[in-house]
Amino acid sequence: MQKKIVLKESDIVRMVNKVVKKHEKNENIVEQLSHADDNTFTTEFNSTTDVDIFGMERFIPELAGNDVNYDLDSIDVTIKWRYELELRSWGIKSILVYTQSVDINGVVNIWGEEEGDRLEEFSLFVDEMGGFSNDEGWVYQDEQHHMDFGSILPRNVMIDTREKLVTVEW
C-alpha cells in the first residue's frame, strides 16, 4: 500500500529556505543552479552597415592592385555568445557576456570596364579568444566599453585582416 504525502506551498518554501541557509556561507549553491541553464545565444548580421572589414585584399589577394574596383556585395556574420550571472545572497555581483565563436561568409563584387563583374566568396571561422600569444591563427575579442544593460547583444563586428582579429562590439 502506498502512502500519499501532501505538502503545502509554505512547507516547500520552508524546506528550500532551510537548504539555502545551510549553504549560504559558501554561496556555491546559487552559482551551481545558474550553470544548469543554457545561456547561449546566436546573433546574425547580414548587412554591410553592421560589419567593418579592414584589409579585404588579405581575403582576396588580387584586390591588392591599384586598378581593381570592388564592393562588398554581401556579408553574413553569425556570433555565438553566452552570458552568465554571478549571484550572491545580496544580489547580482556581475553579468558576464562573452563571445564563443564568429562565423563570417561574404561575397565581393570585383568589377572593371573591360572584364565585367565577377563575384568572389570568402569565409572565416574564429573560435579562439584573443589576449594571448597567437602567432598563426585568427582570434576574436569582446569590446564592452559602451555596453548598455537595457538590452544585451552584439551591435557591430570589426574584422582586421592585418592583425587577424575579429572584434565584437557590445
Secondary structure, DSSP 4 states (H G I P E B T S, - for coil): -PPPP---HHHHHHHHHHHHHHHTTT-HHHHHHHHTS--EEEEEE--TTSEEEE-GGGTSGGGGSTT-EEEEEEEEEEEEEEEEEEEETTEEEEEEEEEEEEEEEEEEEEE-TTT--EEEEEEEEE--BSSS--SSS-EEEEE-TT--TTS----EEEEETTTTEEEEE-
